[in-house]
Amino acid sequence: MVTVKAASVNFPDVLIIQNKYQFKPPLPFSPGSELAGVVKEVGSGVSAWKPGDRVIAFTTYGAFAEEVKTEAARLLPLPAGMDFVSGAAFLLTYGTSDHALRDRGALKAGESLLVLGAAGGVGLAAIEIGSALGARVIAAASSEAKLAVCREHGADATINYATEDLRKRVQALTEGRGVDVVYDPVGGAYSEAAFRSLAWRGRLLVVGFAAGEIPKLPLNLPLLKGAAAVGVFWGDFARREPQIFAESVSQLTRWYAEGRLRPHVSQTLPLAKAAEALKLLASREAKGKIVLTT
């Protein structure tokens, strides 16, 4: 049992309450997939944790509560020097982006990275991780205010795809070569344009569909570019490949300690306003993460 101090709002939480997510919890349920808090009590077979331990937990659902019962395997120690609000905003966004960029996308120093939906939680995490890996990061978002946040987190160049042509701007920024990796948590109309903006042997990372529409790519595109569309499902990765997942968490913790990762919490709200927080995220008005506090 964990006493919840803070819980962040993630886009999958919106999808779960709309019954549109890959995982459908039994009714009734509380949403909330990520929290930071203090262990209150442990079961008889648990030796890795004790009451009083400061932890992060990834729960899939149920985190929007004062106390949460969860499996010990879903806990991680809160990194030294990290407060509960930052802890609640850390694991899902950075874990997803690290798995996407290093594991699935094999992003290397000197390559170029285009991040769609770059001012969202996973987008800002992708910018910071791309920068930490030595890539040139191009951030794309729908307003100048959002792009300003992207620059604060290390974006080397930006594209406002509400006012600029995505493909033309990518071509201009890469001198016609295209980008090596596209990080796409958006879907919808931008995915095909982004795929067409890939360089030879480029990789489009399919992270999610915040735009609401699951795009359909013409299969001649990967053929002509020797390119790949690569799926990113962090939740199943963490469950199926625990050793690689543990290495990812260790790397993220090191980068945080070095000051390379800075969770961007744009707003904190009391737990009683969880519905308001979900609406803010669903409307795509939020920058970075919204965190609920108890």
C-alpha positions in Angstrom: 0.0 0.0 0.0 1.3 3.4 -1.0 0.2 6.8 0.4 -0.1 9.0 -2.7 1.6 12.4 -2.5 1.3 13.3 -6.2 -0.1 11.7 -9.3 0.4 13.0 -12.9 -2.0 13.1 -15.7 -1.0 11.3 -18.9 -2.8 11.0 -22.3 -3.5 7.3 -21.8 -5.6 8.3 -18.8 -7.8 10.2 -21.2 -8.0 7.3 -23.5 -8.8 4.8 -20.7 -11.8 6.8 -19.5 -13.0 7.1 -23.1 -12.6 3.3 -23.5 -10.2 3.8 -26.4 -7.0 2.5 -24.8 -5.3 -0.9 -25.4 -6.0 -1.9 -21.8 -9.6 -1.7 -20.5 -9.9 -2.0 -16.7 -12.9 -3.6 -15.0 -15.6 -1.1 -13.9 -15.7 0.8 -11.6 -12.2 2.1 -11.5 -10.2 5.3 -10.8 -7.9 6.6 -13.6 -4.3 7.5 -13.0 -1.3 5.6 -14.2 1.6 7.2 -12.4 2.3 8.4 -8.9 4.9 9.3 -6.3 4.4 8.7 -2.6 5.4 6.8 0.5 5.1 3.1 1.2 2.5 2.6 4.0 2.6 -1.1 4.4 3.8 -4.2 2.6 2.6 -7.8 2.2 4.1 -10.7 4.0 6.2 -11.8 1.0 7.7 -8.4 0.2 11.3 -7.8 1.2 12.5 -5.2 -1.3 10.3 -2.4 0.3 9.5 -1.2 3.8 7.1 1.4 5.2 8.5 4.9 4.8 10.3 4.3 1.5 9.8 7.1 -1.0 8.7 5.6 -4.3 7.4 6.1 -7.8 4.7 3.7 -9.0 3.4 3.0 -12.4 -0.1 1.5 -12.0 -1.9 1.7 -15.4 -5.0 2.9 -13.5 -6.0 3.8 -9.9 -3.4 6.5 -9.1 -5.9 9.3 -8.6 -6.6 8.3 -5.0 -5.2 9.0 -1.5 -3.9 5.5 -1.2 -3.1 2.8 -3.8 -2.6 -0.9 -3.4 -0.3 -2.2 -6.1 2.3 -4.9 -6.8 5.8 -4.5 -5.5 7.2 -4.9 -9.0 5.5 -1.7 -10.0 7.5 0.4 -7.6 10.8 2.2 -8.1 12.8 4.3 -5.7 12.2 8.0 -5.9 15.6 9.3 -7.2 17.7 11.3 -4.6 16.9 14.9 -4.7 13.7 14.5 -6.6 10.5 15.9 -5.0 7.1 14.1 -5.2 5.7 16.3 -7.9 8.6 15.8 -10.2 8.6 12.1 -9.3 5.0 11.8 -10.4 5.9 13.4 -13.7 9.0 11.4 -14.5 8.7 7.7 -15.3 6.0 7.4 -18.0 7.1 10.3 -20.2 10.9 9.7 -19.9 10.5 6.0 -19.9 8.5 6.0 -23.0 10.8 8.4 -24.8 14.0 6.6 -23.8 12.6 3.2 -24.9 11.5 4.9 -28.2 14.7 6.7 -29.0 17.4 4.5 -27.8 15.9 1.0 -28.0 13.4 1.2 -30.9 14.8 4.1 -32.9 18.5 3.5 -32.2 19.1 7.2 -32.3 22.8 8.1 -32.4 24.9 11.2 -31.9 25.1 13.3 -35.0 21.7 12.2 -36.3 18.6 14.4 -36.6 15.4 13.9 -34.7 12.0 15.4 -35.4 9.6 15.5 -32.5 5.9 16.0 -33.2 3.6 17.2 -30.4 6.8 18.4 -28.9 5.4 20.6 -26.1 3.5 17.6 -24.5 5.0 15.5 -21.7 6.5 12.8 -23.9 7.5 15.4 -26.5 9.6 17.5 -24.1 11.1 14.3 -22.7 12.1 13.2 -26.2 13.7 16.6 -26.8 15.8 16.3 -23.7 16.8 12.7 -24.3 17.6 13.4 -28.0 19.9 16.3 -26.8 21.5 14.0 -24.2 22.3 11.5 -27.0 23.9 14.2 -29.1 21.3 14.4 -31.8 20.1 17.6 -33.5 16.5 18.0 -32.3 13.7 19.7 -34.4 10.6 20.4 -32.3 7.2 20.7 -34.0 4.1 22.1 -32.2 1.0 24.1 -32.9 1.8 27.5 -31.4 4.7 29.8 -30.7 4.1 29.6 -26.9 4.5 25.8 -27.1 7.6 26.1 -29.2 9.2 28.6 -26.7 8.9 25.8 -24.1 10.5 23.4 -26.5 13.5 25.7 -27.0 13.8 26.0 -23.2 14.2 22.2 -23.0 16.9 22.0 -25.7 15.3 22.1 -29.1 17.8 23.2 -31.8 15.2 24.3 -34.3 11.4 24.5 -34.3 8.4 24.2 -36.7 5.0 25.7 -36.1 2.8 23.2 -38.1 -0.2 25.4 -37.7 1.4 28.1 -39.9 4.2 26.3 -41.7 4.4 23.4 -44.2 5.9 20.5 -42.2 7.7 18.9 -45.1 9.0 22.1 -46.6 10.3 23.3 -43.3 12.1 19.9 -42.6 13.7 20.0 -46.0 14.9 23.5 -45.4 16.3 22.7 -41.9 18.1 19.6 -43.2 19.3 21.0 -46.5 17.1 18.5 -48.4 18.4 15.4 -46.6 15.4 14.7 -44.3 15.5 13.6 -40.7 16.8 10.3 -39.4 14.2 9.7 -36.7 10.6 11.0 -36.2 9.1 10.7 -32.8 5.3 10.7 -33.3 2.9 10.7 -30.4 0.3 12.6 -32.5 -0.8 10.5 -35.5 -3.5 12.0 -37.7 -2.6 14.1 -40.7 1.0 14.8 -39.6 2.3 11.2 -39.7 2.4 10.7 -43.5 4.0 14.1 -44.0 6.6 13.3 -41.3 7.3 9.9 -42.9 7.8 11.6 -46.2 10.3 13.8 -44.5 12.6 10.9 -43.4 16.1 10.5 -44.8 17.3 7.2 -46.3 17.1 4.4 -43.6 15.0 6.7 -41.4 12.7 5.5 -38.6 9.3 6.7 -37.7 8.4 5.9 -34.1 4.7 5.2 -33.6 4.2 6.4 -30.0 0.5 7.3 -29.9 -2.4 9.1 -31.6 -3.2 12.3 -29.6 -4.8 13.8 -32.7 -7.5 11.1 -32.4 -7.0 9.6 -35.8 -4.9 6.4 -36.5 -3.2 7.2 -39.8 -2.7 4.8 -42.7 0.7 4.9 -44.4 1.1 3.9 -48.1 3.5 1.0 -48.0 5.5 2.2 -50.9 7.0 4.9 -48.7 9.1 2.7 -46.5 10.2 0.8 -49.6 11.4 3.9 -51.4 13.3 5.3 -48.4 14.6 2.0 -47.0 12.8 3.3 -44.0 10.8 1.8 -41.1 7.7 2.5 -39.0 8.5 1.2 -35.5 5.9 0.5 -32.8 6.6 1.8 -29.2 4.5 0.2 -26.5 6.3 1.2 -23.2 3.9 -0.6 -20.9 4.3 -4.0 -22.4 8.0 -3.4 -22.9 8.4 -2.8 -19.1 6.5 -6.0 -18.3 8.1 -8.3 -21.0 11.7 -7.1 -20.8 12.5 -6.2 -17.2 16.3 -6.2 -17.5 16.3 -3.7 -20.4 13.6 -1.7 -18.6 15.8 -1.6 -15.5 18.8 -0.4 -17.5 16.6 2.4 -19.0 15.5 3.6 -15.6 19.1 3.6 -14.4 20.2 5.7 -17.4 17.3 8.1 -16.9 18.2 8.5 -13.2 21.8 9.3 -14.1 20.7 11.9 -16.7 18.4 13.4 -14.0 21.3 13.6 -11.5 23.4 15.3 -14.2 20.7 17.9 -14.8 20.0 16.8 -18.4 16.4 15.9 -17.6 14.0 18.5 -16.1 10.4 17.4 -15.8 8.2 20.3 -17.0 5.2 20.6 -14.7 3.0 23.3 -16.1 0.3 23.1 -13.5 -0.5 21.4 -10.2 -4.1 20.9 -9.0 -5.6 19.2 -5.9 -6.8 15.6 -6.3 -10.4 16.8 -6.2 -9.9 18.6 -9.5 -8.8 15.4 -11.4 -11.7 15.8 -13.9 -10.6 19.3 -14.7 -7.0 18.1 -15.2 -8.2 15.4 -17.6 -10.2 17.9 -19.6 -7.2 20.2 -19.9 -5.1 17.4 -21.3 -7.8 16.1 -23.6 -8.1 19.7 -25.1 -4.3 19.7 -25.7 -4.0 23.0 -23.9 -1.4 21.7 -21.4 2.4 22.1 -21.9 4.4 19.4 -20.3 2.7 17.6 -17.4 -0.2 18.4 -15.1 0.2 16.9 -11.6 -2.5 16.3 -8.9 -1.5 16.6 -5.3 -3.1 15.1 -2.2 
